[in-house]
Amino acid sequence: MALFLWMSGALASFCILAIGARELSGELTIAQSLCIRSAIGLVFLSAVYFIRSQIFKDKQQKSLASQPRVNVIKLHLFRNVFHFIAQYGWFFGIGLLPLAEVFALEFTVPIWTLLIASFFLDEKVTMNKLIAIFLGTLGVIAIVQPGYALIDYASIIVLGSAICFAISHTTTKSLAKTESPLTILLFMCIVQLPIGLFLSLSSWVWPQGEQWLWLTVIGLSALSAHYCLAKAMKYAEITTIITLDFFRLPLIAMVGVFFYNEAFELPLLIGGALMLIGNLVGVRGLTAKSIKVKQNI
């Protein structure tokens, strides 16, 4: 139950993040948006982290003291370099491609994650996972109905960002074994802030009025999304988490219907149904595995 609650929070937060990115597209440089997002997140998260550390005398920090911190920090750096590249490509795609096409390309992430996790985290590639990913991919194709026009340089960049997201997700899963979600998020802001600042200095323009509102939305929703995702990763394997993430496409499509007057079409229903079936198959495999573990105990 906890897995689905955390994933629901992650899905809602990622949808809000996409809306904010769409509203700011073309108004500020991507690097500047990512820089300010990190700054807002760092201010908010530092306050939360400080309060938490004062109220709860972390048992987790004591256990982390015995860990090889240099290696952990290197892993944080590795994760956030790839995550920054992935976010940059994602924002870039939103500015040049229809939102549905960007999401369709982004949802190749489960395929890349499945391959990367199987090689580097020794996660088993089960039939349930393969079926869930296959049906989810069919759902994406049914909704977007991509054509040959999809293959251009912007699409290649978004596909590259999908691979970087997969590397980032896999590294997050590895970090989640020893690091708290707050620590993962704090490092995300600390590492990505100077990268964004360096890349945006030559074209820096101070945001005005409503732009600050959307930057705040992006900053807080990004924190919420990654916090929920990191918490969810404590309850399931990375490939299961990413499979559940397929729900994000029909959700953002519904946002388009109600807030941007986009057409509600039959392919959306068909694609959503395929994704739902795929997720139910994945959940069934996860539940069966949990029951088996309890019986062995």
Secondary structure, DSSP 4 states (H G I P E B T S, - for coil): -HHHHHHHHHHHHHHHHHHHHHHHTTTS-HHHHHHHHHHHHHHHHHHHHHHHHHHS--HHHHHHHTS-HHHHHHHHHHHHHHHHHHHHHHHHHHHHS-HHHHHHHHTTHHHHHHHHHHHHS-----HHHHHHHHHHHHHHHHHH---GGG-SHHHHHHHHHHHHHHHHHHHHHHHTTTS-HHHHHHHHHHHHHHHHHHHHGGG-----THHHHHHHHHHHHHHHHHHHHHHHTTTS-HHHHHHHGGGHHHHHHHHHHHHS-----HHHHHHHHHHHHHHHHHHHHHHHHHHHHHHH-
